[in-house]
């Protein structure tokens, strides 16, 4: 069987939304594959805004044709369960059964696959529950916010053989496949730097004040919500606005940076940074949040055994001014690959004048348009078409048992970078990664929340 890198290189851009490689499967696994006429019963784990606005529309378009049916919603808040049932029955038809928690859902044996769009810190543990119950999952990012959770979910998914698609939907974008193909072909030259930017001006981003006022402890299972996080008294903000509060979310790294840093791992073939430093703070929105509203992170990437080779990645994000929008630019000695404009160009490349002074040859890339639609540079993480393609790819892989575009390894890798960034911000130290023990180290000590 050809290796994954060769297979990716050969993949047609027209099939960017389909599976990228094939799992080696046992005879027992083949016997468990759903037949083309078998209906796939799907459940919603966590009736969130993300699920409502981004997961349901593609499923509504694709479900009937692919013989997938939404049958259940599991949510620990009574209000969300009832809203989920009403919304799904209206949008998709059929009957939706409510479950108070995931134990009840999986004990019912009523689902074959689930969408997981719960709180950031819950994604890994909810994925473990699902695959151990025999379900395939579409798991939103970030996959994990601690290395203990990341290691546990990677192990569980690999042992289960279930199909898990991580919600890193750039991996289903034709222009991203074109960029990956170009860089891996060697035509771009070695990456020398990557610039990532994600700026908004949204005081209400991740805030839910009206809903917070309506959230009462007697209507939800607070202890079940906390899972493996330290116990604390009920706080509706930490339930509904969890992205503002560590250790329920790292905020900017887990929500936004995880999308962009995933492309670095994909294009470079590197699994994680060598080191990370970060700085930031709560400079604008003094609303009681604990996660930064402004953050800058600098990564060092390259082979672990050769510190003289590699490149830097800079990530900057602010909530106080949207100038600059969302940008991803890769640089080589010959020019740049700009995923905002979808152009490869000689911008910044080694000119004849500069090269001649050193007795060298000019090194300039030819201007080339990347195939595929431009990704919208907004805070919705990249446009609805990417999510549509990504969900379609997952549904196809549930049928074929092929590896999806964003497999569990992709989630594990972006989790390492996310955790390293969070550790660097919270400790103010240079953070490294212990390859042997798969631990994030800050000042030589394992980072703990």
Secondary structure, 3 states (H helix, E strand, C coil): CCCHHHHHHHCCHHHCCCCCEECCCCHHHHHCCCCCCCCEEEEEECCCHHHHHHHHHHHHHHHHHHCEEEEEEECCEHHHHHHHHHHHHHHHCCCCEEECCHHHHHHCCCCCEEEECCCHHHHHHHHHHHHHCCCEEEECCCCCCCHHHHHHHHHHHHHHCCCEEECCHHHHCHHHHHHHHHHHCCCCCCCCEEEEEEECECCCCCCCHHHHHHCCHHHECHHHHHCCCCCCCCCHHHHHCHHHCCCCCCCHHHHHHHHHHHHHHHHHCCCCCCEEEEEEECCCCCCCCCCCCEEEEEEEECCCCCCCCCEEEEEEEECECCCCCEEEEEEECCEEEECCCCEEECCCCECHHHHHHCCCCCECCCCEECCCCCCCCCCCCCCHHHHHHHHHHHHHHHHHCEECCCCHHHHHHHHHHHHHHHHHHHHCCCEEEECCCCEEEECCEECCC
